[in-house]
Amino acid sequence: MKTRIKEIYKTMEYGPAPEDASEAIQFLKKYNNKFNLFINGKWVTPSSGEYYDSINPSTKEKLAQISEANEADVNKAVAAAKKALPKWVSIGAHQRARYLYALARQIQKHSRLFSVLESLDNGKPIRETRDIDIPIVVRHFYHHAGWAQLRDTELKDYKELGVIGQIIPWNFPLMMLSWKIAPAIAMGNTIVLKPAEATSLTALLFAEICVQIGLPNGVVNIITGHGSTGAAIVNHKDVSKIAFTGSTEVGKIIRRATAGTGKKLSLELGGKSPFIVFEDADLDSVVEGIVDAIWFNQGQVCCAGSRLLVQESIAEKLYKKIRARMENLRIGNALDKSIDIGAIVDDTQLKTIKEMVQLGVDEGSTLNQPSWACPTEGYYYPPTLFTDVSPSATIAQEEIFGPVLVAMSFRTHKEAVKLANNTRYGLACSIWTENINLALDIAPQIKAGVAWINCTNVFDAAAGFGGYRESGFGREGGREGLMEYLKPKINESFTDEPLPISTNNLDTPNENGQPSLGIDRTTKMYIGGKQARPDGGYSTVINSAKGDYIGEVSKGNRKDIRNAVEAAHANNKWLNMTGHSRAQVLYYLAENLMIRREEFASRIVQMTNQNKTDALQEVDLSIERIYTYAALADKYDGHVHHTIHRNVTLAMPETLGVIGIICPDESPLLGFISTVIPAITMGNSVIVIPSEKLPFSATDFYQVLETSDVPAGTVNIVTGGKDELAQVLAKHDDVDAIWYFGNNEGCKDIEYLSADNMKRTWVNYGKYRNWLNKAQGEGQEFLKHASQIKNIWIPYGA
Ligand code: NDP
């Protein structure tokens, strides 16, 4: 008997357990399987008159026809959103909260319809849409109904941006819609959203839900179409922000297209996330983690753990277990409740996966696939493991976006970190070990926006999600995500012209036409803690505001910038100091500046012909500003997010790395201090281009730096042509961020050139701050731009 049962278990086949699709089919039929655009609360035929097919990837059958929106339709949708904006703002936080709550409730009530429709349209297993995608969608609307309610109290220093353009991909269609729409409308914005061409159906069902709950017309507009429709949204002048999720390639196109326009941007792009397994990990849990990391959603996940890094001592054992698990995975129609893996979204994507796998084989890696064959009626691809992969192999570097795991081994912890960071991306990482000390030692060392410890692919509305490096910037979820849809109210007080200064003629030049201060020397640059002569051997004459000769500064070039970047990277000391230690150095810096108060004030007078009292005030404010950041150095904390999972999620502000700072021309000392000090407070090293016209306050500051225990390489100063040097910095691949204060043309160049390695940029779009005003010239906004948040998920509690 015993043997028979064992025998039956071994030979027993799963029968199909199909989900009933009739309600979803009914929904499609209601529209005659042909969908128009949802603009201003109504269904509108596309101006082009063109439609394209939406296909069920599980069967290749046609589901519906979708409208192709063109520029005229985008104009209509943006106009509707713009018209709806004032009322949506004026109804207030509580009314908006009610609408968001109603959306959450209504989606929840129709959750199975959404799940089935999503599985039909995308090919992802119903088990996932039912248990993961749609519950996360509902959670997002509930969570943001709460934020809508709290908007006027918790975020009173911020205001909405206006009309938001949102472009989403096909891998999590409704989930990405909820991540974009919920925070945007909760904060009082109105939106135009474009779903991906392959997966528009649940967005169109969502439009119907908007009508059902009586959402005011024009608050949400959904227009379907291809990349050109997305581009028309990006380029529309009345759109204040673009929120995009998709490929890094298109992300770069959008960065360049919006350069200099003042449009806010958040980009959630590709990844090649490491899944790191140490030898003491629980290997059976690891195997299930791998299933979730790379075979969940057929591996079409931006944060998929697609690079398995495993400690050499257990590598073969783990590979064996993975192969056994792959053999047992079931693939098939997305509506079958007993399958693990569904269909790839379309034939183009399937072709890409096949080509990448062939490339892996051609490059000499070993292919492992299960013995069973995939169904032939849809776009299926089997779970795949590559072993014997070199870290430089194409499949180890490029995103495959399919169920393909690429494995490499490491010996030491250091090597694991090095391999993990050997990528241009930085979206997520997953760390597996039973040793909490090891896990928490590794997590901060990985350059990624999310770190999952002994778990993977966990998401929640309360925690931020987003990347480092070429995985993009901005966060979705939690308080961090709200900031993407708001701007500080103080921005409205910036001006088109610099603040006038009071000048006098007290400090007249002496008989020789030379300044009376006696500090007229040619200043060198400051690189790696040393004064450095310019590579080109040129100097530039600096005259005072009255046109008198003051002195000369070195004319820096590309080579000097390269040296400065190298020096900044060599400086690990500052990076690894605690906030407390950095604070002490900053206080010391302030103290040393205080000793030279008179001298710095005279220098300002000499350059600007400003009256001495005001110059002294600028020095005093500079000292005070350093105090402010010294105070904040150990107080700019992160958060602990209360997610719905059995985790504690730490949102830790981390250093960006190396920041290029192009200083403002106004307030020569205070402008320099107000930008450089917050950047270094967060542990960054900086390359500073001081004001081209008034550089001496910055160059005099070397001596203060030298006497204040600031480690070499923390602050590097390169003088010379502002825009020429700024462009070199913007193009440099080892610079992580750029802050630019200058004219609008310069801002545009910086944003455009920074797209290559997706630098974080912070530019002033030609507007002027009053640096003397604390509300404009200092504060946490500066620290926010000097850091990025890593969300670390740690198993916690019951
Ligand atoms: P895309 O980046 O091309 O598409 C994402 C979204 O952007 C879609 O809605 C797309 O429209 C739209 N779009 C395309 N071109 C433009 C443009 N010039 N301006 C504005 N919007 C545009 O991704 P794909 O769907 O082509 O997938 C290609 C690769 O991207 C995948 O293999 C994968 O590597 C990566 N990817 C990453 C995702 C992530 O979550 N990070 C998600 C999806 C893909 P439409 O699709 O209608 O043409």
Residues whose N, C-alpha, C, O or C-beta is under 5 A from the ligand:
A	BS01	NDP	I167 I168 P169 W170 N171 K194 P195 A196 E197 G225 H226 G227 G230 A231 T245 G246 S247 V250 I253 E268 L269 G270 C302 E399 I400 F401
